[in-house]
Amino acid sequence: IHIVVKFRNIMLPLVNATCHDDERTDTDDGLERHDWTWDTTTRSQSVLLVQFNTQIIFHPTYSSGTASVFGSLPLLTPHHHYWEVKMLSPVYGTDVMVGLATKAINTTSHTHSFASLLGHDSHSWGFSYQGFVQHGGKKVAYGSRWGKGNTVGVHYDSWRGTVEFYLDRKPLGLACTGLLGKEVFPIVSSTAAKSEMKLVTAQSFSNNLQFSCLKKLSDKLPGSNILNLCMPPGLRNFIQNNYWFFINLQAEKCLQISSDSPPSSSCRFVDDTISMVIISSKTKRKNIEDDSHSEDEECFLLRPKN
C-alpha cells in the first residue's frame, strides 16, 4: 500500500506498508531489535553482563556501593531514540535508576557509597525507582514507584533535546529538556545487591517526513482514536509495530496517539542552560528534599524486600 500526504498541492510519500495480520505480540522482531547493547568496557567492576550484553546483574554477591553501566553507542543527532529495560529482580535499597549521561559523569564517585547516581550532577539525567527524576542534584516527583516485573522506557528526542520516560509502555510526560547538542549515552545504575534488569529493545529512528507526519497527527488530533481515522489496516499495523511508543497502548480496544504538545500545567526548573520540565497530572507534584534517607539493605546480610 502506498500512502501519500498532500502539502499545498505537493504530494509526498508517507510510507510503503504491506498488509498483514493485525495481531502482533511484544516478542515480534520490531520490539526485539537492539541497535546497541551494554558496554563491557565502561561497566563498574560489580556489574556482570550476560545474554549477549543485554542483561545486567548488579553486585552478584553483595553490595558495598553504587554500580553503573553505559550503553555501547552514543545516541546520535538528529534521531529519535527509544529503549526500555525490564526489572527481573526485586528493586530496593538506596536507588535503582535509568537514564542518560555524557561521558563527563564520574561513575566512580560513589563506588564505595550508596547514592542516587544519575542526575547527581549536570552531566546526567535519571529516573529513580522511587518515582522521582533527578538532574543537577535536584529531585522532582515525576511518576509512580516501580519494581520487579515493571518495564521502564526512555524516549530521547535528540532533535529537540528532550527526554520522556515510560512505565509499562505508558508515557509519563516530558521529564527533561536542554540536552540539545550533547553527546549522551544510555546508562543505568543500582545500589541493590543481586539486582537484575534486561534490555528489551533499543531502537533509533531518523527524524524524517514519516516521523514528522505522525507527530503532526498528534498535534492536530490530540487524544484521537486512531481506529476512527480512514486508514488502511496495513498502515495501522505499521504505526503500531514501529512507532508504538507514541501510542497509548493502555487504552482498551483503541489506540490513541499522544499529543506532542505538553499540557499547560507544568513547572520548569532551570539550572544554567539546562532545564527540567515536570508535567502535572491530576495531582500537584512537589519537590522532594535532597536529604532522602539512605538504606543499608544492600548489605548481603539483609534480605531484599519484595
Salt bridges, closest charged atoms under 4 A:
ASP22 OD2 - ARG236 NH2 2.56
ASP26 OD2 - ARG169 NH1 3.06
ASP28 OD2 - ARG24 NE 2.29
ASP29 OD1 - ARG24 NH2 3.17
ASP35 OD2 - ARG33 NH2 3.01
GLU84 OE2 - ARG169 NH2 2.61
ASP121 OD2 - HIS120 NE2 3.95
ASP157 OD1 - HIS80 ND1 3.58
ASP157 OD2 - ARG160 NH1 2.87
ASP260 OD1 - LYS215 NZ 2.61
GLU295 OE2 - HIS293 NE2 3.60
GLU297 OE2 - LYS305 NZ 3.48
